[in-house]
Amino acid sequence: MTQTPKMLAVLGGTGRTGRLLIDQALVQNYSLRVLARDPSKLHRQDDRLDVIKGDATNALDIERLVTGSDAVLSALGQTRGGPDDLLTRAAGLLTQQMPQQGVRRLITLVGAGVPFPGDTPKGVDRVFRVLLKVLQPAVLNDAVAHAELVRASALDWTIVRGPMLTDGPAAPLLVGRVGEIRPRVTRASVAQFMLAQISRDQYVGQAPAISN
């Protein structure tokens, strides 16, 4: 008997990484529920793809998204004209709504500039973080606050930290801490790694940094 595919809730599905997350999840026969402010921006249609028109900062929309889901994956990123605290507000709602709906598994993506205990940043990592603080302070602060809220929750969380995201196919990964990885990773590799965590517990309660 064929097992019924799991239902995944996806945030950030209209972004460049989120689109690949959707594509790879459908190839793996998952059913998906995707939250999108503008559903017309989704790049594909599929019978297994349920689109909810809504906002990641709205409690009712997040409740609709996570209810009945087996896991939540977030590839949210700030967009032009969006709130500076998008990820922070989304994390607050996810960590509130997921336990209420009996959903425990959360896999979320942030940049490698977000610190985590055990990191051993090299000179290039420190320079990159300083540049982020100077050029994109709101982005960095939002990602850091997002990660702090997720870490403080009782969820089965994994915070995936990626350096510069590039286009290209999935490739072998280097997984470790900041200071042990390389400067780039393809979006396809990130999507592949995030999906793999659904059925693994190796990185539950951890924030692996990944690169190619």
Secondary structure, 3 states (H helix, E strand, C coil): CCCCCCEEEEECCCCHHHHHHHHHHHHCCCEEEEEECCHHHCCCCCCCEEEEECCCCCHHHHHHHHCCCCEEEECCCCCCCCCCCHHHHHHHHHHHHHHHCCCCEEEEEEECCCCCCCCCCCHHHHHHHHHHHHHCHHHHHHHHHHHHHHHHCCCEEEEEEECEEECCCCCCCEEECCCCCCCEEEHHHHHHHHHHHHHCCCCCCECCEEEC
